[in-house]
Amino acid sequence: MIKFLELRDTKIWLVLGVLFFLNLPAVKAQKPIIQTKYTADPAPMVHNDTIFLYTSHDEDDAKGFKMLDWLLYTSTDMVNWTEHGIVASLKDFSWARQDNGAWAVQCIERNGKFYLYCPMHGGGIGVLVSDSPYGPFKDPIGKKLINSDHVWNDIDPTPFIDDDGQAYLYWGNPDLYYVKLNEDMISVSGEIVKEPTKPKNYQEGPWVWKRNNHYYLSYASTCCPEGIGYSMSNSPLGPWEYKGMIVDASEKTRGNHPGIIDYKGKSYVFGHSYDLIKSETSTFYERRSVDADRIIYNEDGTIQNHSYFTKEGPEQIETVNPFRRIEAETMAWSKGVKSDKSKEAGVYLTQIHNGDYIQVRGVDFVKGAKKIDIIAASLNAGTVEIRIDNVDGELIGICKIENTGGLQNWKTFKTKLKKANGVHDLFFVFKGEQGELFHFDAWEFSK
């Protein structure tokens, strides 16, 4: 995470925001990939053919950094993402004293357990463990894992397990530190080392991985603004040789944090930007949004450069099967809606008003869908228009949502559809006249 710099000339932000807004297509694509919350510091992990994306969380009212917890999203197609809500928070550490500072985390699996390395700005680095990537995560040691005399520099941990089984933890701003982890992943071996060959342009947010016998170190590069740079080595301990920028530094990339994975035969880089908040206001706030894009390796292992995350984002890997229960918080794009969580429903969509909508990309209706079930809860009646291909595209059905007597009184509403065949983008467009209309939990088509 880059330290907060106040932008004095708000006219610059206004111009950038207007240009960004005017360049958006009629149907917004995959950038940023999350819109219902402000997310940053993406940490993708592949497990069981699913991408688990852990992120930090900028609060909706944040002006500077206001970060209290960490969120989890999953995807199997790189375009539609399902929110799972808060996966961990500062409250999970009994020894943590601050009520802010839940900065960049990363999760890694070893021997069937999942380890989440969590920095608390100015409070050290802790570790949580779970039997599931979804949590719940618990503090196994009841104290800081990393407790140094440079605590304000101890941010953005990235774990890495080499082929020989040795695990490492890297972190730091403005210097790069590392330490060996024991096999239990919750204790260290040896002393903390300050990397003597800190690579060119290193700022913070390290991300370490290995591919085809090359070791890679990516990071927030330069300041300020920041892009995503990277270095390579023949050893997990360096020395690191600077190779260039994965994403160039520009005003578009202010404040960045890389996360890089291979998934189903392709490679991807995740980062964050201020694109969403820029489209809403010309005032600068620390409210970031996670982006993703495909990356290409050259034959020598170097990575091809991006000037910025592309507007469309990655290509969809597989289509969505609508003939099963799909959580409403699964989407590629949305307008207006927010998400919340309850014991009864889990994560659901809320703050739904007239004209808001969600988009699910690449839905395969095969030879035809004839009906849809929608699970919702309402105090105000409204409707859900089911459209394909565009937010104002072909209308294939209208589902009336009646008053259920409360916003946690869930009911299944059914409606018949005009038959839709083949693969389409699916839009749920919400209509109604009385403020917040209803909560939306899940949907399912039938033949």
Buried (B, 14 or more C-beta within 10 A) or exposed (E): BBBEEEEEEEEEBBEBBEEBEEEEEEBBBBBBBBBBBBBBBBBBBEBEEBBBBBBBBBBEEBEEBBBBBBBBBBBBBBBBBBBBBBBBBBEBBEBBEEEBBBBBBBBBBBEEBBBBBBBBBBBBBBBBBBEEBBBEBEBBBEEBBBBBEEBEBBBBBBBBBEEEEBBBBBBBBEBBBBBBBEEBBBEBEEEBBBBEBBBBBBBBBBBBBBBEEBBBBBBBBBBBBBBBBBBBBEEBBBEBEBBBBBBBBEBBBBBBBBBBBEBEEBBBBBBBBBBBBBBEEBEBBBBBBBBBBBBEBEEEBBBEEBEBBBBEBBEBBEBBEBEEEBBBBBBBBBBBBBBBBBEEBBBBBBBBBBEBBBBBBBBBBBEEBBEBBBBBBBBBBBBBBBBBEEBEBEBBBBBEBEBBEEBEBBBEBEBEBEEBEEBBBBBBBBBBEEEBBBBBBBBBBEE
